[in-house]
Amino acid sequence: MQKTDVVIVGGGPAGLYAAYCCGMAGLECVVLESLSLPGGQCAAYYGDRLIYGVPTAVSMKGRDVTAKLVEQALSFPTTSIVYDYRISSLKQINDDLVINDYYVGKFIIFATGAGVMRPSVPNNIVGADRSDGFVKYYCKNINDYAGKNVVVAGGGDSAADCAINLSTVAKNITLIHRRDSLSCTQFKIKTIYDTKNITLLLNTRIQSVAEDNKIVTDNCVIEHVNNIIFCYGFSTEQCVLDGINVFTNGSICVDPDTMQSSVNNIFAVGDVATYNKKKKGLLYGFSEADKAVRTISDILSCQAPSS
């Protein structure tokens, strides 16, 4: 088992800021994130889109906000982040809270947002579930695609952003959409048509991702592909736990003054937390994270033996 002071479930902005607050308070913590990249919805949905109202910046891309939060959180050696980790059980053993019979914390902060995020997998496409790294569901680092031939599947803003950004480093981009027009903004559509190394295939359905790195569609076969990125969005699943379950209809009801749930030492911040006159947004999540960690510090101060 791995013991720590605070276990933070969810690596979105609220969870990452809670980790930073823990570091500032001298608390050891671990962040458990279900995706293979940090940032939750901020990174997955808004990675290449501008977010406004971020302190010290007029606007920032979602991935830049996330990168700063990760840098901030990991500036403390007592903080760690675990990716691709999904929790299934929560138990109380003596004075400790135990997740998946492995992570043991004195306190738990849930920052799971709208739920556990999973890339939407196209079940009707043969080979889309390949696990050898050929199939991707988001672009984590565009430099990984430098000089490569990449297929991007999708017709919305995420797919358009992905294709446009990759075109600056990749050799060729083929953007495939099953409908007769893209659903992204007109500015992005014009950019796609004006970018020489982007080929747009409309009214085209992908049928299979072949083992020899060919993409077979109902209209053509694309050869010599290095990667395919499915930008079909993400689905969310509500967290269901064996043992202690503090969720009600996907949310956790908390005391707005402390962010503590009905179970002692279990807190919730960000979109998953609910209370009277609750408001959602980055700044509210940051404020709630700070409030939760301050409450934890106060509890520990009361428990400390007097000299």
Residue frames as qw, qx, qy, qz and C-alpha x, y, z in Angstrom:
[[0.000, 0.885, 0.465, 0.000, 0.00, 0.00, 0.00],
 [0.387, 0.322, -0.022, 0.864, 1.06, 3.57, -0.62],
 [0.288, -0.735, -0.515, 0.335, 0.35, 5.97, 2.22],
 [0.242, 0.351, 0.096, 0.900, -0.02, 9.71, 1.92],
 [0.068, 0.234, 0.472, -0.847, -1.75, 12.58, 3.68],
 [0.514, 0.498, 0.206, -0.667, -4.26, 13.41, 0.92],
 [0.383, 0.152, 0.807, 0.423, -5.48, 11.41, -2.07],
 [0.335, 0.493, -0.005, -0.803, -6.95, 13.61, -4.80],
 [0.518, 0.290, 0.789, 0.160, -9.24, 11.81, -7.24],
 [0.419, 0.832, 0.353, 0.087, -9.25, 13.68, -10.56],
 [0.556, -0.255, 0.175, 0.771, -6.48, 15.57, -12.34],
 [0.231, 0.787, 0.390, 0.419, -8.50, 18.44, -13.78],
 [0.165, 0.631, -0.159, 0.741, -7.86, 22.08, -12.86],
 [0.588, -0.665, 0.083, -0.453, -9.56, 21.85, -9.44],
 [0.959, -0.250, -0.039, 0.125, -7.70, 18.66, -8.53],
 [0.691, 0.332, -0.140, 0.626, -4.34, 20.00, -9.70],
 [0.044, -0.686, 0.171, -0.706, -4.82, 23.23, -7.78],
 [0.792, -0.560, 0.019, -0.243, -5.81, 21.24, -4.70],
 [0.912, -0.003, -0.120, 0.392, -2.48, 19.39, -5.06],
 [0.357, 0.540, -0.166, 0.744, -0.66, 22.71, -5.17],
 [0.442, -0.691, 0.088, -0.565, -2.52, 23.87, -2.05],
 [0.935, -0.343, -0.081, 0.046, -1.50, 20.64, -0.32],
 [0.736, 0.243, -0.166, 0.610, 2.12, 21.34, -1.17],
 [0.023, 0.644, -0.133, 0.753, 1.85, 24.85, 0.19],
 [0.673, -0.590, 0.078, -0.439, 0.34, 23.45, 3.40],
 [0.089, -0.545, 0.816, -0.172, 3.16, 20.92, 3.80],
 [0.807, 0.026, 0.472, -0.355, 0.90, 17.95, 3.03],
 [0.154, -0.234, 0.873, 0.400, 1.95, 14.95, 0.99],
 [0.672, 0.393, 0.319, -0.540, -0.54, 14.07, -1.73],
 [0.275, -0.041, 0.833, 0.478, -1.11, 11.91, -4.80],
 [0.518, 0.394, -0.017, -0.759, -3.41, 12.79, -7.71],
 [0.452, 0.106, 0.875, 0.137, -5.21, 9.90, -9.43],
 [0.393, 0.488, -0.175, -0.759, -6.26, 10.71, -13.01],
 [0.786, 0.229, 0.556, -0.140, -8.29, 8.36, -15.25],
 [0.659, 0.751, -0.035, -0.030, -6.91, 9.74, -18.54],
 [0.850, 0.013, 0.038, 0.526, -3.36, 9.40, -19.84],
 [0.310, 0.399, -0.025, 0.862, -2.91, 13.17, -19.71],
 [0.154, -0.404, -0.570, 0.699, -3.69, 15.75, -17.03],
 [0.092, 0.062, -0.130, -0.985, -6.33, 18.44, -17.19],
 [0.324, 0.417, 0.780, -0.337, -9.59, 16.52, -17.46],
 [0.413, 0.760, 0.502, 0.018, -12.20, 18.35, -19.54],
 [0.035, -0.905, 0.149, 0.397, -9.96, 21.42, -19.74],
 [0.216, -0.481, 0.719, 0.453, -7.35, 19.46, -21.71],
 [0.395, 0.204, 0.875, 0.191, -9.60, 16.98, -23.51],
 [0.299, 0.768, 0.567, 0.010, -12.27, 19.40, -24.71],
 [0.094, 0.994, 0.042, -0.045, -10.46, 22.74, -24.68],
 [0.774, -0.265, 0.215, 0.533, -6.85, 21.77, -25.28],
 [0.419, 0.141, 0.356, 0.824, -6.52, 24.00, -28.34],
 [0.068, -0.785, -0.446, -0.425, -9.27, 26.45, -27.53],
 [0.147, 0.395, -0.314, 0.851, -8.94, 29.71, -25.66],
 [0.456, -0.610, -0.627, 0.167, -10.15, 29.98, -22.08],
 [0.057, 0.650, -0.040, 0.757, -10.87, 33.42, -20.70],
 [0.569, -0.718, 0.009, -0.402, -10.76, 34.71, -17.15],
 [0.875, -0.120, -0.287, 0.370, -7.59, 32.87, -16.14],
 [0.379, -0.892, 0.031, 0.244, -5.65, 34.94, -13.57],
 [0.374, -0.606, 0.417, 0.565, -2.63, 36.83, -15.03],
 [0.231, -0.015, 0.736, 0.637, -3.70, 36.13, -18.64],
 [0.463, 0.227, -0.090, -0.852, -6.31, 37.64, -20.96],
 [0.925, 0.148, -0.017, -0.349, -6.77, 34.18, -22.45],
 [0.185, -0.494, 0.845, 0.085, -4.93, 30.86, -22.53],
 [0.668, 0.112, -0.638, -0.367, -5.36, 27.59, -24.39],
 [0.861, -0.409, 0.008, -0.303, -6.69, 24.79, -22.24],
 [0.918, 0.072, -0.237, 0.310, -3.49, 22.75, -22.62],
 [0.330, 0.513, -0.325, 0.723, -1.42, 25.75, -21.47],
 [0.536, -0.581, 0.163, -0.590, -3.60, 26.22, -18.40],
 [0.972, -0.213, -0.078, -0.062, -3.15, 22.54, -17.60],
 [0.749, 0.319, -0.302, 0.496, 0.61, 22.64, -18.15],
 [0.007, 0.598, -0.329, 0.731, 0.97, 25.54, -15.73],
 [0.741, -0.470, 0.119, -0.464, -1.18, 23.80, -13.11],
 [0.972, -0.017, -0.177, 0.150, 0.87, 20.60, -13.42],
 [0.511, 0.461, -0.336, 0.643, 4.12, 22.56, -13.14],
 [0.304, -0.602, 0.250, -0.695, 2.76, 24.35, -10.09],
 [0.890, -0.352, 0.019, -0.291, 1.57, 21.15, -8.40],
 [0.950, 0.054, -0.139, 0.273, 4.76, 19.20, -9.07],
 [0.217, 0.749, -0.346, 0.522, 6.97, 22.00, -7.77],
 [0.556, -0.558, 0.472, -0.395, 6.66, 20.18, -4.44],
 [0.274, 0.329, -0.902, -0.049, 8.54, 16.84, -4.08],
 [0.293, 0.055, 0.824, -0.483, 5.70, 15.62, -1.87],
 [0.644, 0.440, 0.191, -0.597, 3.24, 15.64, -4.79],
 [0.203, -0.147, 0.871, 0.422, 2.84, 12.94, -7.44],
 [0.644, 0.330, -0.020, -0.690, 0.38, 12.31, -10.29],
 [0.390, -0.035, 0.912, 0.125, -0.73, 8.85, -11.44],
 [0.461, 0.316, -0.300, -0.773, -2.32, 8.56, -14.90],
 [0.603, 0.058, -0.696, -0.385, -4.61, 5.95, -16.46],
 [0.142, -0.031, -0.876, 0.460, -5.89, 5.07, -13.01],
 [0.503, -0.382, -0.351, -0.692, -9.54, 4.43, -12.29],
 [0.170, -0.197, 0.762, -0.593, -10.86, 3.95, -8.79],
 [0.544, -0.210, -0.688, -0.432, -13.46, 1.31, -7.98],
 [0.651, -0.516, -0.550, 0.083, -13.53, 1.00, -4.19],
 [0.005, 0.599, -0.320, 0.734, -13.28, 3.22, -1.15],
 [0.728, -0.418, -0.539, 0.068, -13.00, 1.79, 2.34],
 [0.223, -0.797, 0.324, -0.458, -12.29, 3.07, 5.81],
 [0.837, -0.084, -0.473, 0.263, -9.77, 1.10, 7.85],
 [0.495, -0.434, -0.364, 0.659, -9.28, 2.51, 11.33],
 [0.010, -0.793, -0.141, 0.593, -8.58, 6.22, 10.76],
 [0.153, -0.342, 0.591, 0.714, -7.48, 5.80, 7.15],
 [0.701, 0.532, 0.164, -0.446, -9.35, 5.94, 3.84],
 [0.446, -0.265, 0.769, 0.373, -8.25, 3.31, 1.33],
 [0.613, 0.569, -0.121, -0.534, -8.76, 3.45, -2.45],
 [0.814, 0.392, -0.396, -0.163, -8.60, 0.21, -4.46],
 [0.918, -0.379, 0.011, 0.115, -6.94, -1.48, -1.48],
 [0.753, 0.233, -0.035, 0.615, -3.73, 0.36, -2.36],
 [0.183, 0.489, -0.105, 0.846, -3.74, 4.16, -1.89],
 [0.481, -0.586, -0.585, 0.288, -4.14, 5.06, 1.77],
 [0.148, 0.465, -0.046, 0.872, -4.85, 8.62, 2.84],
 [0.082, -0.301, -0.639, 0.703, -5.97, 10.45, 5.91],
 [0.351, 0.589, 0.240, -0.688, -8.14, 12.60, 3.66],
 [0.424, 0.275, 0.718, 0.479, -9.65, 12.29, 0.19],
 [0.227, 0.553, 0.032, -0.801, -10.60, 15.13, -2.15],
 [0.545, 0.427, 0.690, 0.212, -12.85, 14.22, -5.06],
 [0.126, 0.635, -0.168, -0.744, -12.32, 16.47, -8.09],
 [0.453, 0.117, 0.837, 0.283, -13.85, 14.22, -10.73],
 [0.171, 0.185, -0.326, -0.911, -15.81, 16.91, -12.59],
 [0.699, 0.114, -0.144, -0.691, -18.66, 15.56, -14.69],
 [0.963, -0.076, 0.207, -0.152, -17.42, 12.00, -14.23],
 [0.606, -0.337, 0.603, 0.394, -14.71, 9.60, -15.33],
 [0.470, 0.702, -0.207, -0.494, -13.76, 10.58, -18.87],
 [0.669, -0.043, 0.691, 0.270, -13.21, 8.02, -21.63],
 [0.122, 0.341, -0.510, -0.780, -12.49, 8.66, -25.31],
 [0.775, 0.326, 0.248, -0.481, -15.46, 7.73, -27.48],
 [0.307, -0.285, 0.842, 0.339, -14.34, 4.58, -29.26],
 [0.616, 0.318, -0.279, -0.664, -15.85, 3.88, -32.70],
 [0.642, -0.139, 0.736, -0.162, -16.98, 0.29, -32.19],
 [0.797, 0.510, 0.275, -0.172, -18.01, -0.13, -35.84],
 [0.409, 0.804, -0.429, -0.046, -14.46, 0.42, -37.15],
 [0.978, -0.055, -0.108, 0.167, -12.32, -2.70, -37.32],
 [0.717, 0.164, -0.205, 0.646, -9.00, -2.23, -35.56],
 [0.076, -0.801, 0.011, -0.594, -9.94, 1.01, -33.79],
 [0.724, -0.670, 0.081, -0.139, -9.13, -0.65, -30.48],
 [0.790, 0.325, -0.318, 0.411, -5.50, -1.31, -31.38],
 [0.571, -0.817, 0.001, 0.078, -3.25, -0.85, -28.36],
 [0.814, 0.024, 0.095, 0.572, 0.13, -0.59, -30.10],
 [0.262, -0.568, -0.003, 0.780, 0.19, 3.22, -30.16],
 [0.210, 0.203, 0.607, 0.739, -0.99, 3.57, -33.76],
 [0.201, -0.696, -0.559, -0.404, -4.48, 4.71, -32.71],
 [0.195, -0.062, -0.411, 0.889, -4.79, 7.90, -30.67],
 [0.089, -0.730, -0.674, -0.069, -7.77, 9.81, -29.30],
 [0.080, -0.990, -0.067, 0.094, -6.20, 13.20, -28.67],
 [0.625, 0.562, -0.217, 0.497, -2.98, 15.00, -29.49],
 [0.658, -0.672, -0.169, 0.295, -0.88, 15.22, -26.36],
 [0.333, -0.672, 0.307, 0.586, 2.25, 16.66, -27.97],
 [0.667, 0.713, 0.021, -0.215, 2.33, 17.79, -31.61],
 [0.064, 0.747, -0.647, -0.141, 6.09, 17.27, -31.78],
 [0.608, -0.127, 0.782, -0.045, 5.49, 13.52, -31.57],
 [0.693, 0.541, 0.476, -0.038, 4.06, 13.75, -35.10],
 [0.036, 0.796, -0.349, -0.494, 6.90, 15.70, -36.71],
 [0.138, 0.455, -0.752, -0.458, 7.45, 14.54, -40.30],
 [0.296, 0.115, 0.944, -0.093, 4.69, 11.92, -40.10],
 [0.326, -0.185, -0.583, -0.721, 1.64, 11.09, -42.18],
 [0.122, 0.155, 0.755, -0.625, -1.37, 11.42, -39.89],
 [0.251, -0.439, -0.676, -0.536, -5.07, 10.74, -40.37],
 [0.144, 0.060, 0.513, -0.844, -7.48, 12.77, -38.24],
 [0.174, -0.408, -0.836, -0.324, -11.07, 11.53, -37.99],
 [0.106, -0.630, -0.580, 0.505, -13.90, 13.88, -37.07],
 [0.239, 0.587, 0.418, 0.651, -15.60, 17.04, -38.24],
 [0.325, -0.893, -0.311, 0.004, -15.96, 19.26, -35.20],
 [0.026, -0.953, 0.254, -0.164, -13.77, 21.88, -33.55],
 [0.684, -0.544, 0.477, 0.091, -11.56, 19.31, -31.85],
 [0.821, 0.227, 0.418, 0.315, -10.76, 17.54, -35.11],
 [0.404, 0.861, 0.072, 0.300, -10.18, 20.83, -36.92],
 [0.298, -0.893, 0.329, -0.074, -7.91, 22.13, -34.16],
 [0.803, -0.294, 0.482, 0.190, -5.99, 18.86, -34.19],
 [0.743, 0.466, 0.329, 0.349, -5.47, 18.92, -37.97],
 [0.206, 0.941, -0.037, 0.266, -4.48, 22.58, -38.07],
 [0.451, -0.802, 0.392, -0.016, -2.02, 22.29, -35.20],
 [0.829, -0.142, 0.486, 0.239, -0.44, 19.10, -36.53],
 [0.662, 0.697, 0.177, 0.211, -0.01, 20.64, -39.98],
 [0.019, -0.952, 0.299, -0.060, 2.78, 22.80, -38.57],
 [0.350, -0.594, 0.724, 0.026, 4.99, 19.77, -37.89],
 [0.761, 0.120, 0.638, -0.023, 3.55, 16.74, -39.71],
 [0.224, -0.132, 0.679, 0.686, 4.35, 15.84, -43.31],
 [0.315, -0.213, -0.575, -0.724, 0.76, 15.27, -44.37],
 [0.309, 0.139, 0.679, -0.652, -2.62, 15.40, -42.64],
 [0.264, -0.240, -0.742, -0.567, -5.73, 13.67, -43.98],
 [0.308, 0.056, 0.512, -0.800, -8.90, 14.90, -42.28],
 [0.223, -0.198, -0.876, -0.379, -11.81, 12.47, -42.71],
 [0.352, 0.118, 0.460, -0.806, -15.43, 13.29, -41.93],
 [0.254, 0.273, 0.924, 0.086, -18.46, 11.16, -42.66],
 [0.270, 0.774, 0.473, -0.322, -20.75, 14.11, -43.44],
 [0.556, 0.614, 0.311, 0.466, -20.73, 16.53, -46.37],
 [0.108, 0.809, -0.117, 0.566, -19.50, 19.51, -44.34],
 [0.445, 0.023, -0.621, 0.645, -17.47, 20.24, -41.23],
 [0.371, -0.786, -0.480, -0.122, -19.27, 21.50, -38.12],
 [0.528, -0.369, -0.183, 0.743, -16.40, 23.67, -36.85],
 [0.054, 0.809, 0.132, -0.571, -16.17, 27.46, -37.26],
 [0.645, 0.752, 0.121, 0.054, -15.89, 29.02, -40.71],
 [0.010, -0.889, 0.458, 0.020, -12.48, 30.44, -39.86],
 [0.549, -0.377, 0.744, 0.060, -11.15, 26.94, -39.17],
 [0.774, 0.432, 0.463, 0.015, -12.78, 25.56, -42.33],
 [0.427, 0.895, -0.129, 0.011, -11.03, 28.25, -44.40],
 [0.249, -0.744, 0.620, 0.020, -7.74, 27.52, -42.65],
 [0.739, -0.057, 0.670, 0.037, -8.07, 23.82, -43.46],
 [0.705, 0.642, 0.292, 0.072, -8.71, 24.51, -47.15],
 [0.239, 0.937, -0.244, 0.073, -5.83, 26.99, -47.26],
 [0.481, -0.628, 0.611, 0.039, -3.31, 24.65, -45.60],
 [0.533, 0.521, -0.574, -0.339, -1.38, 22.80, -48.31],
 [0.230, 0.250, -0.936, 0.095, -0.52, 19.67, -46.33],
 [0.433, 0.150, 0.699, -0.549, -4.11, 19.03, -45.18],
 [0.253, -0.063, -0.764, -0.590, -6.28, 16.85, -47.40],
 [0.474, 0.056, 0.471, -0.742, -9.99, 16.94, -46.56],
 [0.210, -0.095, -0.905, -0.357, -12.16, 13.91, -47.32],
 [0.482, 0.024, 0.331, -0.811, -15.88, 14.53, -46.80],
 [0.860, 0.133, -0.058, -0.489, -18.72, 12.01, -47.14],
 [0.574, 0.381, -0.719, 0.093, -16.19, 9.36, -46.19],
 [0.800, -0.495, 0.145, -0.307, -16.58, 6.65, -43.60],
 [0.056, 0.555, -0.823, 0.104, -13.65, 4.77, -42.09],
 [0.899, -0.061, -0.292, -0.322, -14.19, 1.03, -42.23],
 [0.931, -0.277, -0.099, 0.215, -10.98, -0.39, -40.78],
 [0.104, -0.875, 0.472, -0.001, -7.57, 0.39, -39.38],
 [0.938, 0.234, -0.256, 0.020, -5.45, -2.30, -41.00],
 [0.808, -0.496, 0.126, 0.291, -2.45, -3.94, -39.35],
 [0.673, 0.170, 0.231, 0.681, -0.21, -2.77, -42.21],
 [0.168, -0.507, -0.145, 0.833, -1.01, 0.83, -41.26],
 [0.029, -0.233, -0.575, -0.784, -3.55, 1.39, -43.99],
 [0.309, 0.303, 0.489, -0.757, -6.80, 3.23, -43.36],
 [0.055, 0.257, 0.847, 0.461, -9.61, 1.66, -45.36],
 [0.316, 0.310, 0.286, -0.850, -12.65, 3.84, -46.10],
 [0.606, 0.479, 0.616, -0.154, -15.74, 3.36, -48.23],
 [0.461, 0.868, -0.002, -0.184, -14.15, 5.57, -50.90],
 [0.504, 0.709, -0.458, 0.182, -10.42, 4.89, -50.83],
 [0.883, -0.323, -0.166, 0.298, -7.46, 3.32, -49.04],
 [0.009, 0.941, -0.288, 0.179, -4.90, 5.59, -47.40],
 [0.923, 0.035, -0.235, 0.303, -1.45, 4.04, -47.20],
 [0.553, 0.259, -0.316, 0.726, 1.78, 4.74, -45.30],
 [0.386, -0.784, -0.094, -0.477, -0.05, 6.18, -42.30],
 [0.335, 0.307, -0.678, 0.577, 1.98, 6.65, -39.11],
 [0.026, 0.222, 0.739, -0.635, -0.93, 7.43, -36.78],
 [0.222, -0.535, -0.562, -0.590, -4.67, 7.93, -36.78],
 [0.010, -0.065, -0.540, 0.839, -6.31, 10.24, -34.26],
 [0.183, -0.565, -0.753, -0.283, -10.02, 9.75, -33.60],
 [0.022, -0.026, 0.287, -0.957, -11.47, 13.09, -32.51],
 [0.378, -0.419, -0.708, -0.425, -14.91, 11.70, -31.73],
 [0.418, -0.635, 0.094, -0.643, -15.15, 13.37, -28.34],
 [0.150, 0.180, -0.864, 0.445, -15.29, 11.88, -24.87],
 [0.620, -0.495, -0.483, -0.371, -17.94, 10.16, -22.83],
 [0.119, -0.459, 0.594, -0.650, -18.26, 10.45, -19.08],
 [0.663, -0.291, -0.685, -0.084, -19.16, 7.75, -16.62],
 [0.459, -0.739, 0.158, -0.468, -20.23, 8.50, -13.09],
 [0.181, 0.414, -0.820, 0.351, -17.97, 7.17, -10.39],
 [0.845, -0.335, -0.185, -0.373, -19.49, 4.10, -8.74],
 [0.097, 0.548, -0.742, 0.374, -17.65, 2.85, -5.68],
 [0.754, -0.281, -0.594, 0.009, -17.74, -0.31, -3.66],
 [0.476, -0.216, -0.509, 0.684, -17.72, 0.43, 0.04],
 [0.042, -0.623, -0.307, 0.718, -18.19, 4.08, 0.96],
 [0.285, 0.448, 0.561, 0.635, -20.16, 5.87, -1.74],
 [0.085, -0.503, -0.314, 0.801, -20.64, 9.60, -1.27],
 [0.046, 0.012, -0.509, -0.860, -22.14, 10.20, -4.73],
 [0.358, 0.526, 0.663, -0.395, -25.79, 11.11, -5.29],
 [0.563, 0.766, 0.307, -0.046, -26.85, 11.40, -8.94],
 [0.715, 0.471, 0.027, 0.516, -23.25, 11.89, -9.96],
 [0.062, 0.754, -0.207, 0.620, -22.49, 14.70, -7.49],
 [0.550, -0.222, -0.629, 0.502, -21.24, 14.99, -3.94],
 [0.265, -0.869, -0.235, -0.345, -23.13, 17.25, -1.57],
 [0.587, 0.033, -0.394, 0.706, -20.76, 19.28, 0.60],
 [0.273, -0.828, -0.300, 0.386, -20.73, 21.99, 3.22],
 [0.479, 0.787, 0.086, 0.379, -19.84, 25.13, 1.21],
 [0.267, -0.921, 0.254, -0.128, -17.84, 26.54, 4.12],
 [0.546, -0.548, 0.628, 0.084, -15.52, 23.52, 4.38],
 [0.572, 0.437, -0.567, -0.401, -16.13, 21.48, 1.17],
 [0.134, -0.189, 0.951, -0.203, -16.48, 18.39, 3.39],
 [0.511, -0.165, -0.670, -0.512, -19.05, 15.76, 2.49],
 [0.749, -0.472, -0.026, -0.465, -21.37, 13.92, 4.84],
 [0.944, -0.137, -0.184, 0.236, -18.50, 11.52, 5.54],
 [0.396, -0.866, 0.211, 0.220, -15.71, 12.85, 7.73],
 [0.421, -0.539, 0.552, 0.477, -12.42, 13.55, 5.94],
 [0.463, 0.316, 0.688, 0.461, -13.93, 13.14, 2.46],
 [0.078, 0.634, 0.048, -0.768, -14.14, 16.36, 0.44],
 [0.548, 0.499, 0.577, 0.345, -15.27, 17.40, -3.03],
 [0.063, -0.646, 0.084, 0.756, -14.29, 20.39, -5.17],
 [0.018, 0.185, -0.646, -0.740, -15.01, 21.60, -8.67],
 [0.513, -0.022, -0.413, -0.752, -17.93, 20.51, -10.82],
 [0.511, -0.171, -0.842, -0.023, -18.57, 17.32, -8.84],
 [0.150, -0.231, -0.635, 0.721, -19.28, 19.27, -5.64],
 [0.190, -0.568, -0.510, -0.618, -22.79, 20.57, -5.09],
 [0.203, -0.397, -0.591, 0.673, -24.35, 22.90, -2.53],
 [0.148, 0.843, 0.484, -0.183, -26.92, 25.70, -2.42],
 [0.217, 0.952, -0.062, -0.207, -26.22, 28.42, -5.02],
 [0.714, -0.239, 0.476, 0.454, -23.33, 26.42, -6.46],
 [0.445, 0.833, -0.156, -0.289, -21.54, 28.06, -9.41],
 [0.898, 0.033, 0.296, 0.323, -19.23, 26.28, -11.85],
 [0.409, 0.885, -0.152, 0.163, -16.04, 27.56, -13.44],
 [0.704, 0.298, -0.416, 0.493, -12.28, 27.49, -13.09],
 [0.025, 0.505, -0.386, 0.771, -12.07, 30.20, -10.46],
 [0.739, -0.412, 0.089, -0.525, -14.80, 28.64, -8.34],
 [0.961, -0.005, -0.264, 0.085, -13.00, 25.30, -8.48],
 [0.485, 0.402, -0.435, 0.644, -9.73, 26.92, -7.41],
 [0.311, -0.513, 0.288, -0.746, -11.45, 28.65, -4.50],
 [0.898, -0.277, -0.038, -0.340, -13.10, 25.40, -3.39],
 [0.850, 0.179, -0.384, 0.313, -9.79, 23.53, -3.60],
 [0.199, 0.462, -0.434, 0.747, -8.13, 26.12, -1.40],
 [0.581, -0.438, 0.163, -0.666, -11.03, 25.96, 1.06],
 [0.960, -0.119, -0.223, -0.118, -10.87, 22.15, 1.28],
 [0.711, 0.231, -0.431, 0.506, -7.13, 22.08, 1.96],
 [0.079, -0.495, 0.353, -0.790, -7.44, 24.84, 4.55],
 [0.794, -0.366, 0.019, -0.484, -10.10, 22.77, 6.31],
 [0.932, 0.030, -0.322, 0.165, -7.82, 19.72, 6.25],
 [0.413, 0.403, -0.431, 0.694, -4.98, 21.79, 7.71],
 [0.402, -0.495, 0.237, -0.733, -7.27, 23.05, 10.47],
 [0.931, -0.231, -0.141, -0.245, -8.34, 19.48, 11.30],
 [0.817, 0.163, -0.379, 0.404, -4.73, 18.34, 11.52],
 [0.104, 0.513, -0.365, 0.770, -3.85, 21.34, 13.70],
 [0.662, -0.450, 0.131, -0.586, -6.58, 20.38, 16.16],
 [0.980, -0.087, -0.176, -0.036, -5.32, 16.78, 16.19],
 [0.533, 0.500, -0.475, 0.491, -1.69, 17.74, 16.81],
 [0.672, -0.496, -0.453, 0.311, -0.55, 17.02, 20.37],
 [0.098, -0.961, 0.057, -0.250, 0.05, 20.09, 22.45],
 [0.613, 0.348, -0.491, 0.512, 3.61, 20.64, 23.65]]
